[in-house]
Amino acid sequence: MLIVLNKTATLMFWLLALLVWSQGWGGYLGWLPVMALVVLGVHVLEVLYFWVAFRKDSHNPLADAVQILVFGIFHLRRFIEQRAQ
């Protein structure tokens, strides 16, 4: 249940960042697109890590890579936990 909540919050973050970027809002919200680029950079690194370490454990590596790009560790954690067992 907590993973679903985390994924929902992450999706809301991306939608809000796109909205702020498209509307050109200022103030504190104006920093959100910049922060989204930083988060995107981290998620790209997580996708690379997945592709090297866990691609063979996935039934659909491309779909999992896209989900990791959007949700980051909240999707990648599934593969880490499987490997740990």
N, C-alpha and C positions, 0 to 999 in steps of 0.2 A: 504494500500500500504506500509506503514511504517513497519507493522508487517512482510510482505514478505521480505522486505529488511533486517530486523533484523534477521529473520530466515536464510536467505541466508548467511549473514555475520557469523552467528554462525556455520553453516555447513562448511563454508570455514575455520573457526578456527579449527574445529575438523579434517578436512582433512589435513590441514597444520601441526597440532600437530602430527598426525599419520605419515606423511611424514618425519618430523624432527626426530621423534623417530626411525623410521625404517632405516633412513640414518645415524643417529648418528652425526648430525651436531653440531658444537661447537658455541662458542660465545653467543651472545644474543639469537639467535634462539634455542640454546641448552636448554634454560630455558623453552621453550614452552611446552614440555611434562609434566614438573613439574607443570606448571600453569594449564594445562589441567586436571591433577589429582585433583587440588584444585577446579576447576570449576565442575568437575564430583562429588566431595563430596557435593558441594552446590546443584547440581541438584538431587542427591539422597535424600537430605533433602526435596527438593521441591516435589519429587515423594511421599515421606512419608506424607507430608502435604496434597497433593492431595488425597492420598488413604484414609486418615482419614476424610477430610473435604468435598471432592467433588466427591468421587467415585460414589455415588448414582445419581449425576447429569449427569453422562456420559452415552452415548449409548454404548460405547465400552471402558471400563476402562483400559484394558490392552494396547490397541493401544494408548490411551491418556497418559498412564504412560510412554510408550516408547518415545513418542514425547516430554514429559516433561523432560525425561532423556537427550534427545539430545538438545532440544531448551530452556529448563528451563522456566523462567518466561514469555517468549514470547508465549508459548502455555498455560501455567497455567493462564495467565491473562484473557483468555476467560471465564473461570469458575468464577473467582473473579468478573468480570464485570457483569455476569449473576446473581450472587447472590446479587449484590448491587442494582439491578433494582427492 
